[in-house]
Amino acid sequence: MAPSSSSGLTFKLHPLVIVNISDHYTRVKTQLNPPASICASGHGSNNGEAMIQQNPRVYGCVIGVQRGRTVEIFNSFELLYDPSTQTLDRSFLEKKQELYKKVFPDFYILGWYSTGSDADESDMHIHKALMDINESPVYVLLNPAINHAQKDLPVTIYESELHVIDGIPQLIFVHTSYTIETVEAERISVDHVAHLQPSDGGSAATQLAAHLTGIHSAIKMLNSRIRVLYQYLAAMQKDDIPCDNSLLRQVSSLLRRLPAMESERFKDNFLMEYNDKLLITYLAMITNCSSNMNELVDKFNTAYDRNTRRGGRTAFM
């Protein structure tokens, strides 16, 4: 573990930075992660490349302000990184810096961010490359691995200090503490995102989504278990594995419990429930349309009555 910082600076991190880094990592991982069929075929990449695709690293800059001994990180933007040369695209960085300077003239580049479990030696090359912009940049590291036992945020902020190791002065990363700082707009946004999660006290739409998600997970699990049984029976039929009559009886008993999807009773019940759902949908649409029509008629009558009172005419409806 990296030693603690001795600079005495106070760091304040805004939630927008964490959201940006998480969104950046999720998008890159989704784009690089190939379909399951391609992975199973074994074409196009070796095991090392597959590991890189499963756990990609993303890079970017963090911006904010420094007031005295207090460093406040407000926002971040992405950077282009070449893993073969371990260098950043300087032209892209300068262009982004110029654009952000026009929108946020008080913000400066305070450092950079990346994803991973811990800071390594290759990170120091990027850190030194940014010292011409900020002589003492900070390094924000987000650990995307899920750890349910961890109570703190998976975010670590590092500073760089010059330490003498084995008689040689070396620049190393040192761990520093931070606090979460929010403004009213961020609190509203975070609260909105939190309420999007399924919960018992959520809205009807949220509860319906949670219910359908549970049903989908159960059907997916049932399908995977049935596929395992099918593969086992197929292998037994080909004499790839020895026949076990006791296990076959258990499989037969289990299959009898599954609903018969081709029965007339199932078709009748399915069509009845399907038609009921369509009818409810049509009724909701008709009700909504009638409500809009009534509102339009009321507005028209009000406007028509005002314009025709002077002429002694009656209302339209």
Number of C-alpha atoms within 10 A of each C-alpha: 8 12 11 13 16 11 12 10 16 16 19 18 21 18 19 17 20 20 14 16 26 16 12 19 21 14 12 16 18 13 10 14 18 14 9 8 8 12 14 8 8 10 8 10 12 10 9 9 12 16 12 13 18 15 18 19 17 22 19 22 25 23 23 20 15 17 8 8 11 13 18 22 27 19 20 23 19 19 18 15 17 10 9 6 7 11 13 19 11 14 10 13 17 12 11 15 18 13 12 18 14 10 9 13 10 12 20 18 21 24 25 22 26 20 23 17 13 12 20 11 9 9 15 16 13 17 22 16 13 21 12 9 14 15 12 16 21 25 26 24 22 22 16 18 11 8 9 6 6 8 7 6 10 16 16 18 18 23 22 20 16 12 13 11 10 7 7 9 11 13 16 19 26 20 17 20 14 16 11 12 15 16 9 8 9 14 13 12 13 15 11 11 10 11 14 11 12 17 12 9 9 14 13 10 10 17 16 13 14 17 13 12 13 12 12 12 12 12 12 11 12 11 11 12 11 14 12 11 13 13 11 13 17 13 14 15 12 9 10 11 12 10 13 9 9 8 10 13 11 10 15 10 11 11 13 9 8 8 9 11 10 8 9 10 11 13 12 11 11 13 12 12 12 11 12 12 12 12 12 11 12 12 12 12 12 12 12 12 12 12 12 12 12 12 11 12 14 13 12 14 15 13 13 16 17 10 13 13 11 8 7 9 11 11 15 12 9
